[in-house]
Amino acid sequence: MRTASLLTTTAILGSSLAATAPAPPQNTNSQRPRLSYEDSDNPLPLVIWHGLGDATDSKSLAQVTQLAGTIAPGIFVHIINPTRDGTNDRTATFFGNVSEQVQRVCDQLAAHPILSTAPAIDAIGFSQGGQFLRGYVERCNFPPVRNLITFGSQHGGITDFKECGSVDYICKAAMALLRFNVWSSFVQSRVVPAQYYRPVEDEGYNMYLENSNYLADINNERELKNEAYKENLATLSKFVMFLFENDTVSIPKESSWFGEVQVNGRYMPLRERRLYKEDWLGLKVLDSKGALSFRTIKGEHMQIPEQVLNDTMAEFLGPFNKTAVSAGGDASQEL
């Protein structure tokens, strides 16, 4: 099933699975006794941040939670809701201050009775949820993330905006504001996709550096670098990034691998960028220890085959002392 909403994760596992998946109450085991993780078979908790247009109680996320429990029996799954009062968060995926949302999630996870007592957590970000989870790692990282897995996330930013569905009025309202003046303080503090918009360099790039509320900061692109961002991200055991080969929603699709498109239309892969060469984020450190994993999925944005999700969870979720063994999904890089 394709959805017309911008960067939505509603179709994560396809229509056949999503249509049959129940939507269980969130975190029903939140009051369970504290588990022992070190030197035990108990899987580390899993934290999920969904994408634009999705909601914590969606059927597809319920299916992901169910699948995680099958792969790693006993796993505690927490689906992030960045709202202040825990209400339906679909609107918050379009409207809100991303930096404030990330800080709210930092506070929520640090105070969570289960997550805060684990030695680490694993994290999956769907679409924009991936760069938001990366912001969590860079800015606070308590509890610390062991493996960060992102699907179609816009780590390098987007240069264009996909049209909304004909009756998706929340999306239409957000896009209307965004196109009106993307660099105004009003838009940058309120419209979520605007905060990871990144123009082609030399075409409004200085405006981006001066006014970007989120992406320019967590990508450490400004002259004054935040060394804590580099130190925190470099602690990951694995940073797994999935790119969708036929992605026409996340533009450019190479953003999922920190790639960028230049003024002349040439694609610049991560290892050619200053961000990597000067190691603004610790990606070069991760790469040197084999912790960066570039993977592809044949299909449109967020069309994730169940087998891919199954194999990925089996590879990277599990006990604290588990060593992930590659399933051979890394791209041979033009990266």
Salt bridges, closest charged atoms under 4 A:
ASP89 OD2 - HIS50 NE2 2.77
ASP122 OD2 - ARG146 NH2 2.64
GLU138 OE2 - ARG134 NH1 2.95
GLU163 OE2 - ARG179 NH2 3.51
ASP168 OD2 - ARG90 NH2 2.87
GLU201 OE2 - ARG198 NH2 3.06
ASP217 OD2 - ARG139 NH2 2.71
GLU221 OE1 - ARG198 NH2 2.97
ASP247 OD2 - HIS301 ND1 2.75
GLU260 OE1 - ARG198 NH1 2.79
GLU260 OE1 - ARG273 NH2 3.74
GLU272 OE1 - ARG266 NH2 2.58
GLU278 OE2 - ARG274 NE 3.07
ASP279 OD2 - LYS230 NZ 3.86
ASP287 OD2 - ARG271 NE 2.75
GLU300 OE2 - ARG2 NH1 3.58
GLU315 OE2 - ARG295 NH2 2.94
ASP330 OD1 - ARG295 NE 2.97
